[in-house]
Amino acid sequence: MTVLYILAGLAAIAAVALFAKTKQVDTGREKALQELSSMDVNRLSPFGSVQSLSILPLVDFYADDSSLQTEPGVSYLVRADETTILLDTGLNAKKVHPSPLLQNMAQLGVSEKEIDMIFLSHLHLDHVGGMKNQKEKTFSLSNGPVDLGPIPVYAPAHVTASAFNPAPVTTTIREPAVLKPGIASIGVIPRYLFLMGDTPENALAVNVEGKGIVLIIGCGHQTIGRILDRAGELFDEPIHAIIGGLHFPVSGGRIMIGPVNIQRIVGSDQPPWRGLGEKDVAEAIGAIKKVSPKLIALSPHDSCDWSLDQFRRAFGDAYAELKVGREIRI
């Protein structure tokens, strides 16, 4: 009988905690929506253009070659004319040095000396170099020294360079901003996620001459619908391509805790029983079809194979596989 009382007590405590968390998420979601509706977004076009653009995935869940490292994190090397941008710094779950990011850079002939700026989409562990960085509000390229110069770092919330790469100079940018001619941040789109809480995230927009805007997205926690709405507010140019993560771990996740698909739980602003589902994927596909991009490449680091296949089927020849080592040229 005592064991039953204990179990009943634990169940009651869990129920109270879940109720409190659900109320917290409801409040956070409403606050994020209010912040979004009150943001003053000024048009950026015209903001220049670039002649050439390529995106080389350095960290992601699938690779083009078995000799390259993979993990459920993101880092892309973006080359826009003469400017080289590192978008996010991966996960490095095993805290190794050199990290999967550095190992892949070496394999692909990329030097850290090439990097002109770092753009952090958001500050979750799989984008800033691991859990320690997330907790300490820092970012790192590896769990050991990396010789970066005093290059600019743009992030949607306060972050500092870690002791492993201390030289870069960080700047918080919440409003849409032109970083260089033809290269812009679309600005923060706020969202409050179950478990992860307040998650400000931005995305990179590059205007390619004669083609239009290429959106390069970290996780898409903002939702692709809101990202495209923001792009419509900012740019006169059409959407040419959408590349990166949209976070649809619907039928399986890349980070599992036993049988629990943790990515599905943390990636929504709803409680788990109303979390991400097939309807969300269909809505995202519908939103993208409205802008008719010429190219879409979806990151597998946070989307299950079922979701990838839905996008592949929906966009046909316009869909490109996003894999480490497979360069996407615009």
Helices and strands as residue ranges (DSSP letters): H 2-38, E 53-59, E 75-80, E 83-87, H 100-107, G 112-114, E 117-119, H 125-128, H 131-136, E 138-139, E 152-155, E 160-161, E 169-172, E 177-180, E 183-185, E 192-193, E 197-198, E 204-208, E 212-217, H 224-234, E 239-244, E 256-257, E 260-261, H 262-266, G 272-274, H 278-291, E 295-298, H 305-315, G 316-318, E 328-329
